[in-house]
């Protein structure tokens, strides 16, 4: 049987050595979440390779370095309320939950099958307090707003207006923006609703569905 814990520790050490993860809270979260439980069974042998994997419905689980970078950029604190657009297999949500607390993560998934399977998986692994809603991510989840931060795990042409409006003034929105190859963009929301944007390099994500 593979020593998944040893492989996970080695992966996180490699990400830190490469400068792909900086915050202690992010490193601790990556070491805590068993990624092999979130990838398809036929991919588990390579679960701690730093690469994305298909998870069905045309979706993927992001590479660990991408999850690390996004969690780092949001600079989350325990207790922060976070909106995730694109639950997928739940890996990114679990890492976020390790930082802020599972009860503070609200995730929207377009595909009902993925949402149901992921809800069961998160519950089994101790992240059952993560809230999942089936729906169009462009609508966000207004019932639990305002959020301290929101992020997209899928590419969009621009930040969805509804998602931005559900983030509190001073909060951060993060997403891969553009068609084809995208740029990872973070934005701090001002009190007047305007965004102070910062770009963080080229990425490639699956497009938002809806």
WOLIN-V121574 format. One record per backbone hydrogen bond with DSSP energy under -1.0 kcal/mol. NH is the residue of the N-H (numbers start at 0). CO is the residue of the C=O. E is the energy in kcal/mol with one decimal. If there is no record, write none. Layout:
BEGIN
nh;co;e
NH;CO;E
NH;CO;E
END
This chain:
BEGIN
nh;co;e
3;1;-1.4
6;2;-2.1
7;3;-2.7
8;4;-2.4
9;5;-2.2
10;6;-2.3
11;7;-2.4
12;8;-2.1
13;9;-2.2
14;10;-2.5
15;11;-2.3
16;12;-2.2
17;13;-2.0
18;15;-1.1
19;14;-3.0
26;22;-2.2
27;23;-2.8
28;24;-1.8
29;25;-2.6
30;26;-2.1
31;27;-1.3
32;28;-1.8
34;32;-1.5
36;33;-2.2
37;34;-2.1
42;39;-2.5
43;40;-1.1
45;42;-1.5
46;43;-1.9
48;45;-2.1
50;48;-2.1
52;60;-1.4
54;58;-2.3
58;55;-2.0
60;52;-2.6
65;62;-1.0
66;62;-1.8
67;63;-2.7
68;64;-2.2
69;65;-2.2
70;66;-2.5
71;67;-2.6
72;68;-2.6
73;69;-1.6
74;71;-1.1
78;99;-1.8
79;76;-2.2
81;103;-3.0
82;148;-2.3
83;105;-3.2
84;150;-2.5
85;107;-3.0
89;86;-2.0
93;89;-2.3
94;90;-2.1
95;91;-2.5
96;92;-2.6
97;93;-1.8
99;95;-2.4
100;96;-2.3
103;100;-2.1
104;101;-1.6
105;81;-2.6
106;130;-3.1
107;83;-2.3
108;132;-2.6
114;110;-2.3
115;111;-2.5
116;112;-2.6
117;113;-2.9
118;114;-2.3
119;115;-1.9
120;116;-2.1
121;117;-3.1
122;118;-2.0
123;119;-2.2
124;120;-1.9
125;122;-1.1
126;121;-3.6
129;126;-2.0
130;104;-2.4
132;106;-2.5
134;108;-1.9
138;135;-2.1
139;136;-1.6
143;140;-1.5
144;141;-1.3
146;165;-2.5
147;80;-2.5
148;80;-1.4
149;171;-2.1
150;82;-2.2
151;173;-2.1
152;84;-2.6
154;205;-2.9
155;175;-1.9
163;159;-2.2
164;160;-2.5
165;161;-1.1
166;163;-1.5
167;146;-2.8
169;188;-3.8
170;167;-2.5
171;147;-1.5
172;186;-2.5
173;149;-1.9
174;184;-2.3
176;182;-3.0
177;155;-2.1
181;202;-1.9
182;176;-2.3
183;200;-2.6
184;174;-2.9
185;197;-2.6
186;172;-2.3
187;195;-2.2
188;170;-2.8
189;193;-3.2
192;189;-1.6
195;187;-2.4
197;185;-2.6
199;183;-3.0
202;181;-3.3
207;154;-3.1
END
